[in-house]
């Protein structure tokens, strides 16, 4: 089932008219014969659902039982199923019913029978989670996972942190064989037509009954001559990381390597740290983007960012302010980078300035893509602008949070969205409700972050606004000074009446200390960053999810998130509903009023 080249295969799918709407009243079910199949068609609140008609216990005809809402009860032994999804609700049964798609055309009611094909486009974290969830949820049709990568799904975060995954995958080939998923490696989907429900991969056209897109992004380019030379690298895949690791030590000797990393954000700094610790490179230079604020700085604020920079400088890494104006080429390789003030020689060059969503292959959408090609989905990961069973997740999408569209490029968020998309495809109403959490490691020291997006523009988090609002950070002091280098207008454009974000820091902000930074607006803490201070971020993410995060006043009084979570656990009842407080803290009144 692990394929590097695909062969077309026909899927026997029939769309059969089983009657007209008036044949059913609400709350009515009846059995119809579709070829050799007995199909139970039910009408509930104006919606039509179709499942197999025989109870999976001993084969009793379910149309002779009773229908109560979406719940059908077997007339013989009381087994109960959900007519929307076919799921078991209760009874002495192990197997669910087969569920068939339905649709209405005018007054006619159609049922789609046959072996359905669900296609997952993308073989990363989201794709791996999606195919596995589809099987867990009971889908027994064909599943194809298309991946342009040469490897089965793996932990992509190790590419920049460790310069490789050493062949380790999330699941092995035997696992995908066992759950009957056809994995197509080295396969690029060049077109997915949302209107025709087809996709083209390596020249072969496939019809799909449902599709989940999770193709991630591609590394951005500088737009300069020479960036395609053989010693210029990007990191997105395991193969990219392996090639870079080999290039850092030609002949096994890294002593003569001069590494230049363009990009002072999270990815660039992780590569610089890994080049020293894993690649044993001593000559490392990072060229920042100049006028643009690095994403890591916009994520955690100037003071935390300066702590990361100080760690790198202590290790010997040099920093030069960009942007890069020219790449100097000689004999097919880049020998140096020129900025407005400096020329920096190099033998290896890495470009790490972000990604662009991989969405150019999609056609047939009724709503245009975003300015940067991002796809808009709803809270269930359904693609807007199409009537097909089409979902998308991960780095390529923006989704609503409290009436705002946000985009989160975190590996964990992509995997969770893959699960959500698959669950909704199978009829379970799941929402993208987890609080974003991510981490970065430098020279054996960990930084962890959790936070709630607070922005109107996709790709912008509340931390992005923060860079223009926070000034000098002092331990245990709340500060509302504006950063002198960043215009107030950037924040005002997002929220004209927003109160400047506050930062409350517990601990020593330095490479040798440890600290936690709490970011809040009008007393509501909406994000936390920690340095060597576990498990504060883990506890804070749970409290934010439960809408029980400590307030700034409580922090001043000495109440920590860990203590608050432990206190809540002592008072929890056995009812799991008590955990469902929601996800995001209430929007500040000034913002809500302006909206």
C-alpha positions as CSV (number, residue, x, y, z in Angstrom):
1,X,0.0,0.0,0.0
2,X,3.0,2.3,0.1
3,X,3.2,3.5,-3.5
4,X,5.6,5.8,-5.3
5,X,3.6,5.6,-8.6
6,X,-0.2,5.3,-8.9
7,X,-2.4,3.2,-11.1
8,X,-5.9,4.3,-11.8
9,X,-8.6,2.2,-10.2
10,X,-12.4,2.4,-10.8
11,X,-14.7,2.8,-7.8
12,X,-18.2,1.5,-8.2
13,X,-20.3,4.3,-6.9
14,X,-24.0,4.7,-7.8
15,X,-26.3,7.6,-7.1
16,X,-29.8,6.2,-6.9
17,X,-33.1,8.0,-6.7
18,X,-35.1,6.4,-3.9
19,X,-38.2,8.5,-4.0
20,X,-39.4,12.1,-3.5
21,X,-39.4,14.2,-0.4
22,X,-43.2,13.8,0.2
23,X,-42.7,10.0,0.5
24,X,-41.4,10.7,4.0
25,X,-42.8,12.8,6.8
26,X,-40.6,14.0,9.6
27,X,-39.7,11.2,12.0
28,X,-40.5,8.6,9.4
29,X,-38.1,5.8,8.1
30,X,-38.6,3.2,5.5
31,X,-36.5,0.5,3.7
32,X,-35.7,0.9,0.1
33,X,-33.9,-1.6,-2.2
34,X,-30.8,-0.3,-4.0
35,X,-29.6,-3.1,-6.1
36,X,-28.9,-5.9,-3.7
37,X,-28.7,-3.6,-0.7
38,X,-31.4,-2.9,1.8
39,X,-31.1,0.7,2.8
40,X,-32.9,2.4,5.7
41,X,-33.8,6.0,4.7
42,X,-34.9,8.3,7.5
43,X,-36.2,11.9,7.6
44,X,-35.3,13.9,10.7
45,X,-36.0,17.6,10.9
46,X,-36.2,17.8,7.2
47,X,-32.9,16.1,6.7
48,X,-32.5,12.7,5.0
49,X,-30.1,10.0,6.3
50,X,-29.4,6.6,4.9
51,X,-27.8,3.5,6.6
52,X,-27.8,-0.2,6.2
53,X,-31.2,-1.7,7.3
54,X,-30.1,-4.8,9.2
55,X,-29.1,-4.7,12.8
56,X,-25.5,-5.8,13.3
57,X,-26.5,-8.0,16.2
58,X,-28.6,-10.8,14.5
59,X,-29.9,-9.1,11.4
60,X,-33.2,-7.7,12.5
61,X,-34.9,-5.3,10.0
62,X,-34.5,-1.8,11.6
63,X,-37.4,-0.3,9.6
64,X,-39.6,-2.5,11.8
65,X,-38.2,-0.8,14.9
66,X,-38.8,2.8,16.1
67,X,-37.1,6.1,15.2
68,X,-36.7,8.7,18.0
69,X,-34.9,11.8,16.7
70,X,-31.7,10.5,15.1
71,X,-31.8,7.3,17.2
72,X,-33.2,4.1,15.7
73,X,-34.0,1.2,18.1
74,X,-33.9,-2.4,16.9
75,X,-37.3,-4.2,17.3
76,X,-35.8,-7.5,18.5
77,X,-33.2,-6.8,21.2
78,X,-33.1,-3.0,21.7
79,X,-29.8,-2.2,20.1
80,X,-29.6,1.5,19.2
81,X,-27.9,3.3,16.4
82,X,-27.5,6.9,15.1
83,X,-29.1,7.2,11.7
84,X,-27.0,10.3,10.8
85,X,-23.6,8.5,11.2
86,X,-24.4,4.8,11.8
87,X,-22.7,4.9,15.1
88,X,-23.6,2.6,18.0
89,X,-25.5,4.4,20.7
90,X,-26.1,1.4,23.0
91,X,-26.9,-2.3,23.1
92,X,-25.1,-5.7,22.8
93,X,-23.4,-5.0,19.5
94,X,-19.9,-4.4,18.3
95,X,-20.4,-3.2,14.7
96,X,-21.9,0.1,13.6
97,X,-24.2,0.5,10.6
98,X,-22.9,1.4,7.2
99,X,-23.8,5.1,6.5
100,X,-24.5,6.3,2.9
101,X,-24.4,9.9,1.7
102,X,-27.8,11.4,0.6
103,X,-28.7,14.5,-1.3
104,X,-31.9,16.1,-2.7
105,X,-32.2,17.4,-6.3
106,X,-35.5,19.3,-6.5
107,X,-38.1,17.0,-4.9
108,X,-36.1,13.8,-5.6
109,X,-34.1,12.1,-2.9
110,X,-30.8,10.3,-3.8
111,X,-28.7,7.8,-2.0
112,X,-25.0,7.3,-2.9
113,X,-24.1,3.6,-2.5
114,X,-20.9,1.7,-3.3
115,X,-17.4,1.9,-2.0
116,X,-16.6,5.5,-1.3
117,X,-13.2,7.1,-1.8
118,X,-11.8,9.6,0.6
119,X,-8.7,11.4,-0.4
120,X,-6.2,13.1,2.0
121,X,-3.9,15.5,0.1
122,X,-0.8,15.9,2.2
123,X,1.4,13.5,4.2
124,X,2.4,15.6,7.2
125,X,1.0,15.7,10.8
126,X,-2.5,16.7,9.7
127,X,-2.7,14.0,7.0
128,X,-1.5,11.3,9.4
129,X,-4.0,12.3,12.0
130,X,-6.8,12.5,9.4
131,X,-6.4,9.0,7.9
132,X,-6.1,7.4,11.2
133,X,-9.2,9.2,12.6
134,X,-11.3,8.2,9.6
135,X,-10.6,4.5,10.3
136,X,-11.2,5.0,14.1
137,X,-14.6,6.6,13.2
138,X,-15.6,3.6,11.2
139,X,-15.1,4.6,7.6
140,X,-14.6,1.3,5.6
141,X,-14.1,2.7,2.1
142,X,-11.0,3.5,0.2
143,X,-8.6,6.0,1.7
144,X,-5.8,7.5,-0.4
145,X,-3.1,9.7,1.2
146,X,-1.0,11.7,-1.4
147,X,2.4,13.0,-0.2
148,X,5.0,14.8,-2.2
149,X,7.5,13.7,0.5
150,X,9.7,10.6,0.1
151,X,9.0,9.4,3.6
152,X,5.9,8.3,5.6
153,X,4.7,11.0,8.0
154,X,7.3,12.0,10.6
155,X,7.9,14.6,13.3
156,X,8.7,17.7,11.1
157,X,9.8,19.7,14.1
158,X,13.0,17.7,14.3
159,X,14.1,18.9,10.9
160,X,15.2,22.3,12.3
161,X,15.8,21.3,15.9
162,X,18.0,18.2,15.1
163,X,18.7,18.5,11.4
164,X,17.0,15.3,10.6
165,X,14.6,12.6,11.8
166,X,17.0,9.7,11.4
167,X,14.4,7.6,9.6
168,X,11.9,7.7,12.4
169,X,8.3,7.9,11.3
170,X,5.0,8.5,13.2
171,X,3.7,5.1,12.0
172,X,5.5,2.4,10.0
173,X,4.4,0.9,6.6
174,X,2.9,-2.2,8.4
175,X,0.5,0.1,10.2
176,X,-0.9,1.7,7.0
177,X,-1.2,-1.8,5.5
178,X,-3.2,-3.0,8.6
179,X,-5.6,-0.1,8.5
180,X,-5.8,-0.3,4.7
181,X,-4.7,3.2,3.7
182,X,-3.0,3.6,0.3
183,X,-0.1,6.0,0.8
184,X,1.3,7.5,-2.4
185,X,4.8,8.9,-1.8
186,X,6.7,11.2,-4.1
187,X,3.3,12.1,-5.6
188,X,2.3,15.7,-6.3
189,X,-1.4,16.6,-6.7
190,X,-1.4,19.2,-9.5
191,X,-5.1,19.9,-9.5
192,X,-8.0,19.4,-7.1
193,X,-11.4,20.5,-8.6
194,X,-13.8,21.3,-5.9
195,X,-16.7,21.5,-8.4
196,X,-16.1,18.2,-10.2
197,X,-14.8,16.3,-7.1
198,X,-11.7,15.1,-8.9
199,X,-8.0,15.4,-8.3
200,X,-5.1,14.9,-10.7
201,X,-1.9,13.3,-9.3
202,X,1.1,12.3,-11.4
203,X,-1.2,12.5,-14.5
204,X,-3.9,10.3,-13.1
205,X,-7.4,11.6,-12.5
206,X,-9.2,10.4,-9.4
207,X,-12.8,10.9,-8.4
208,X,-13.3,11.5,-4.7
209,X,-16.4,11.4,-2.5
210,X,-14.7,13.6,0.1
211,X,-11.3,15.2,0.4
212,X,-9.2,16.6,3.2
213,X,-6.4,19.0,2.1
214,X,-3.4,19.5,4.3
215,X,-0.5,20.4,2.0
216,X,1.1,22.9,4.4
217,X,3.4,25.5,2.8
218,X,6.6,26.0,0.8
219,X,9.6,28.0,1.9
220,X,9.6,31.6,0.8
221,X,12.2,32.9,-1.6
222,X,14.3,36.1,-1.4
223,X,13.6,36.9,-5.0
224,X,17.4,37.5,-5.6
225,X,19.6,36.1,-8.3
226,X,21.6,33.1,-7.2
227,X,19.3,31.6,-4.6
228,X,19.0,28.4,-6.7
229,X,22.7,27.7,-6.4
230,X,23.7,24.3,-5.1
231,X,24.9,25.5,-1.7
232,X,21.7,27.4,-0.9
233,X,19.3,25.5,1.3
234,X,15.8,25.7,2.8
235,X,14.4,23.4,5.5
236,X,10.9,22.0,5.1
237,X,11.3,18.2,4.7
238,X,13.5,15.5,6.2
239,X,15.4,15.3,2.9
240,X,16.1,19.1,3.2
241,X,17.5,18.6,6.7
242,X,19.6,15.6,5.6
243,X,21.1,17.6,2.7
244,X,21.9,20.5,5.0
245,X,23.5,18.3,7.6
246,X,25.8,16.7,5.0
247,X,26.7,20.1,3.5
248,X,27.7,21.4,6.9
249,X,30.5,18.8,7.1
250,X,32.0,18.2,3.7
251,X,34.1,15.1,4.0
252,X,33.0,14.8,7.6
253,X,34.9,18.0,8.6
254,X,32.8,21.0,9.7
255,X,35.8,23.1,10.7
256,X,36.0,25.1,7.4
257,X,32.3,25.6,7.1
258,X,31.0,29.2,7.1
259,X,27.2,29.1,7.6
260,X,25.0,32.1,7.0
261,X,21.3,31.8,8.0
262,X,19.0,34.5,6.5
263,X,16.1,35.0,8.9
264,X,16.2,35.8,12.6
265,X,12.9,34.1,13.4
266,X,12.1,30.8,15.2
267,X,13.1,28.6,12.2
268,X,16.3,30.5,11.5
269,X,17.5,30.5,15.1
270,X,16.7,26.8,15.6
271,X,18.8,26.0,12.5
272,X,21.7,28.2,13.8
273,X,21.6,26.4,17.2
274,X,21.4,22.9,15.6
275,X,24.3,23.7,13.3
276,X,26.4,24.3,16.3
277,X,25.2,21.6,18.6
278,X,24.5,18.8,16.0
279,X,26.6,19.9,13.0
280,X,29.6,21.1,15.1
281,X,29.9,24.2,13.0
282,X,31.8,27.1,14.7
283,X,31.4,29.9,12.2
284,X,27.7,30.8,12.2
285,X,26.1,34.1,11.2
286,X,22.4,35.1,11.3
287,X,21.2,37.9,9.1
288,X,18.0,39.4,10.3
289,X,15.3,40.8,8.1
290,X,16.0,44.4,9.0
291,X,12.9,46.5,9.0
292,X,10.5,43.5,9.5
293,X,10.0,42.2,13.0
294,X,11.1,38.6,13.3
295,X,8.2,36.3,14.0
296,X,9.7,35.0,17.2
297,X,10.0,38.5,18.5
298,X,6.4,39.3,17.5
299,X,5.4,36.1,19.2
300,X,7.1,36.5,22.6
301,X,8.0,40.2,22.7
302,X,11.3,42.1,22.6
303,X,12.7,41.0,26.0
304,X,12.2,37.3,25.6
305,X,13.6,37.5,22.0
306,X,16.7,39.3,23.3
307,X,17.2,36.4,25.8
308,X,17.3,34.0,22.9
309,X,19.7,36.2,21.0
310,X,21.9,36.5,24.0
311,X,22.2,32.7,24.2
312,X,23.3,32.5,20.6
313,X,25.8,35.3,21.0
314,X,27.2,33.6,24.1
315,X,27.7,30.5,21.9
316,X,29.6,32.5,19.3
317,X,26.9,33.2,16.7
318,X,27.2,36.6,15.0
319,X,24.1,38.7,14.1
320,X,24.0,41.2,11.2
321,X,21.0,43.5,10.5
322,X,19.6,43.0,7.0
323,X,17.9,42.9,4.7
324,X,20.2,41.0,2.2
325,X,20.5,43.0,-1.0
326,X,22.7,40.7,-3.1
327,X,23.9,37.1,-3.2
328,X,27.5,37.0,-4.5
329,X,28.0,34.0,-6.8
330,X,31.1,32.4,-8.1
331,X,31.3,29.2,-10.2
332,X,27.7,28.2,-9.4
333,X,27.9,28.7,-5.6
334,X,27.1,31.6,-3.3
335,X,30.3,32.8,-1.7
336,X,28.7,35.7,0.3
337,X,25.8,37.9,1.2
338,X,25.8,41.7,0.9
339,X,23.7,44.0,3.1
340,X,23.7,47.8,3.2
341,X,26.6,47.8,5.6
342,X,28.3,44.4,5.5
343,X,29.6,41.6,3.3
344,X,29.4,38.2,4.9
345,X,31.3,35.3,3.3
346,X,29.7,31.8,3.4
347,X,30.2,28.3,2.2
348,X,26.6,27.2,3.1
349,X,23.6,29.5,2.9
350,X,20.2,28.8,4.5
351,X,17.1,30.8,3.7
352,X,14.5,30.7,6.6
353,X,12.1,33.6,6.1
354,X,8.7,31.8,6.4
355,X,6.3,29.8,4.2
356,X,3.7,30.4,1.5
357,X,0.5,28.2,1.7
358,X,0.5,25.4,-0.9
359,X,-2.9,26.1,-2.5
360,X,-2.2,26.9,-6.1
361,X,-3.4,23.4,-7.2
362,X,-7.0,24.0,-6.0
363,X,-9.8,25.0,-8.5
364,X,-13.5,25.2,-8.5
365,X,-14.0,27.2,-5.3
366,X,-16.7,29.9,-5.3
367,X,-14.8,32.1,-2.8
368,X,-11.4,33.5,-3.7
369,X,-8.3,32.5,-1.8
370,X,-6.7,35.0,0.6
371,X,-4.1,37.5,-0.4
372,X,-1.3,35.0,0.4
373,X,-3.2,32.0,-1.0
374,X,-4.6,30.9,2.3
375,X,-7.9,29.0,2.3
376,X,-10.8,30.0,4.6
377,X,-12.5,27.3,6.6
378,X,-15.2,27.3,9.2
379,X,-14.7,26.1,12.8
380,X,-15.3,22.5,11.6
381,X,-12.5,22.8,9.0
382,X,-15.0,22.8,6.1
383,X,-13.8,24.8,3.1
384,X,-16.0,27.8,2.3
385,X,-17.3,28.3,-1.2
386,X,-18.0,24.7,-2.1
387,X,-20.9,22.3,-1.7
388,X,-18.6,19.2,-1.8
389,X,-17.4,17.3,1.2
390,X,-14.2,19.3,1.2
391,X,-12.1,20.0,4.3
392,X,-8.7,21.7,4.8
393,X,-6.4,22.1,7.8
394,X,-2.9,23.1,8.9
395,X,-0.6,25.8,7.7
396,X,-2.7,26.4,4.6
397,X,-5.9,27.6,6.3
398,X,-7.3,30.5,8.3
399,X,-10.3,29.8,10.6
400,X,-12.6,31.8,12.8
401,X,-12.0,32.5,16.5
402,X,-14.5,34.7,18.2
403,X,-15.5,36.2,14.8
404,X,-11.9,36.8,13.8
405,X,-9.9,34.8,11.1
406,X,-6.6,33.5,12.3
407,X,-3.9,31.3,10.9
408,X,-1.6,29.2,13.2
409,X,1.5,27.6,11.8
410,X,2.2,25.1,14.6
411,X,2.7,21.4,14.1
412,X,0.5,20.4,17.0
413,X,-2.4,22.6,15.8
414,X,-2.1,21.0,12.3
415,X,-2.4,17.5,13.8
416,X,-5.4,18.5,15.9
417,X,-7.1,20.1,12.9
418,X,-6.6,16.9,10.9
419,X,-8.5,14.9,13.6
420,X,-11.2,17.6,13.6
421,X,-11.6,17.5,9.8
422,X,-11.9,13.7,9.8
423,X,-14.4,13.6,12.7
424,X,-16.6,16.2,11.0
425,X,-16.4,14.3,7.7
426,X,-17.8,11.3,9.6
427,X,-20.7,13.3,11.0
428,X,-19.3,14.2,14.5
429,X,-19.5,17.9,15.1
430,X,-16.0,18.7,16.4
431,X,-14.5,22.2,16.5
432,X,-11.0,23.6,16.3
433,X,-11.0,24.3,20.0
434,X,-7.5,23.7,21.4
435,X,-5.4,26.4,22.7
436,X,-2.2,26.8,20.6
437,X,0.9,25.5,22.2
438,X,4.4,25.5,20.7
439,X,8.0,25.3,21.9
440,X,11.6,25.9,20.8
441,X,14.9,24.6,22.1
442,X,18.3,26.3,22.0
443,X,21.5,24.9,23.4
444,X,19.6,22.6,25.7
445,X,17.3,25.3,27.1
446,X,13.6,25.3,26.4
447,X,11.1,28.1,25.6
448,X,7.4,27.2,25.7
449,X,4.4,29.3,24.6
450,X,0.7,29.1,24.7
451,X,-1.8,31.7,23.7
452,X,-5.1,32.7,22.2
453,X,-5.1,34.4,18.8
454,X,-6.4,37.9,19.0
455,X,-6.4,39.4,15.6
456,X,-8.5,40.4,12.6
457,X,-5.9,39.5,9.9
458,X,-4.9,35.9,9.1
459,X,-1.4,35.0,10.0
460,X,-1.4,37.6,12.9
461,X,-1.6,36.7,16.5
462,X,-2.2,38.9,19.5
463,X,1.6,38.7,20.1
464,X,2.1,40.4,16.8
465,X,0.3,43.5,18.1
466,X,2.2,43.1,21.3
467,X,5.6,44.0,19.8
468,X,4.2,47.5,19.0
469,X,2.8,47.9,22.5
470,X,5.4,46.5,25.0
471,X,8.4,48.4,26.1
472,X,11.1,47.5,28.5
473,X,10.2,44.4,30.6
474,X,11.1,44.4,34.3
475,X,10.5,41.4,36.6
476,X,7.3,41.6,38.5
477,X,6.4,44.9,37.0
478,X,3.4,45.6,34.6
479,X,4.5,48.0,31.9
480,X,2.4,49.9,29.3
481,X,5.1,51.8,27.5
482,X,5.1,51.7,23.8
483,X,8.2,50.2,22.1
484,X,10.0,53.2,20.6
485,X,10.8,51.4,17.4
486,X,7.3,50.3,16.5
487,X,4.5,52.6,15.5
488,X,1.4,52.7,17.6
489,X,-0.6,52.8,14.4
490,X,0.0,49.1,13.7
491,X,-2.0,48.1,16.8
492,X,-4.6,50.9,16.4
493,X,-5.3,49.6,12.9
494,X,-6.3,46.3,14.3
495,X,-8.2,47.6,17.3
496,X,-8.8,51.3,17.4
497,X,-9.9,51.2,21.1
498,X,-7.6,48.5,22.3
499,X,-5.9,48.9,25.7
500,X,-2.2,48.3,25.3
501,X,-1.2,44.7,26.2
502,X,0.4,44.3,29.5
503,X,3.2,42.0,30.5
504,X,3.7,40.5,33.9
505,X,7.0,38.7,34.4
506,X,7.9,36.3,37.2
507,X,11.6,35.6,37.4
508,X,14.8,36.7,35.9
509,X,14.8,37.6,32.2
510,X,18.3,36.4,31.2
511,X,19.9,33.3,29.7
512,X,21.1,32.2,33.1
513,X,17.8,32.7,34.9
514,X,14.3,31.4,34.5
515,X,11.1,33.2,34.0
516,X,7.4,33.3,33.0
517,X,5.9,36.1,31.0
518,X,2.1,36.6,31.2
519,X,0.5,38.7,28.5
520,X,-2.9,40.3,29.2
521,X,-5.3,43.0,28.1
522,X,-7.7,44.6,30.6
523,X,-6.7,42.1,33.2
524,X,-7.5,39.0,31.0
525,X,-4.4,36.8,30.5
526,X,-4.4,35.6,26.9
527,X,-0.9,34.2,26.5
528,X,2.0,32.8,28.4
529,X,5.7,32.3,27.6
530,X,8.2,30.5,29.8
531,X,11.9,29.8,29.9
532,X,13.0,26.8,31.9
533,X,9.9,27.1,34.0
534,X,7.9,23.9,33.4
535,X,5.0,23.1,33.8
536,X,3.6,26.6,33.9
537,X,2.7,26.8,30.2
538,X,1.0,23.4,30.2
539,X,-1.1,24.4,33.2
540,X,-1.9,27.8,31.6
541,X,-3.1,26.3,28.4
542,X,-5.5,24.1,30.3
543,X,-6.8,27.1,32.3
544,X,-7.3,29.2,29.2
545,X,-9.2,26.4,27.6
546,X,-11.4,26.1,30.6
547,X,-11.8,29.9,31.0
548,X,-10.4,29.6,34.4
549,X,-7.0,31.3,33.9
550,X,-5.7,33.3,36.9
551,X,-5.9,37.1,36.7
552,X,-3.1,39.6,36.9
553,X,-4.3,40.5,40.4
554,X,-4.1,36.9,41.5
555,X,-0.6,36.6,40.0
556,X,0.5,39.6,42.1
557,X,-1.0,37.9,45.1
558,X,1.2,34.8,44.5
559,X,-1.3,32.5,42.9
560,X,0.3,30.4,40.1
561,X,-1.4,28.7,37.2
562,X,-0.1,25.3,38.5
563,X,-1.6,25.9,41.9
564,X,-4.9,27.0,40.4
565,X,-5.2,23.9,38.2
566,X,-4.5,21.7,41.2
567,X,-7.2,23.5,43.2
568,X,-9.7,23.0,40.4
569,X,-8.9,19.3,40.2
570,X,-9.8,18.9,43.9
571,X,-13.2,20.4,43.3
572,X,-14.1,18.6,40.0
573,X,-17.1,16.4,39.9
574,X,-17.3,13.1,38.0
575,X,-19.5,14.8,35.3
576,X,-17.1,15.4,32.4
577,X,-19.3,18.3,31.2
578,X,-17.8,20.4,34.0
579,X,-14.6,20.6,31.9
580,X,-16.5,22.2,29.0
581,X,-16.0,25.8,30.0
582,X,-15.2,26.8,26.4
583,X,-11.8,27.7,24.9
584,X,-11.1,31.4,24.7
585,X,-11.3,34.1,27.4
586,X,-14.0,36.7,26.9
587,X,-13.1,39.5,24.5
588,X,-12.2,42.7,26.3
589,X,-15.2,45.1,26.6
590,X,-13.5,47.9,24.7
591,X,-12.8,45.6,21.7
592,X,-16.3,44.1,21.9
593,X,-17.9,47.5,21.9
594,X,-15.9,48.6,18.9
595,X,-16.7,45.5,17.0
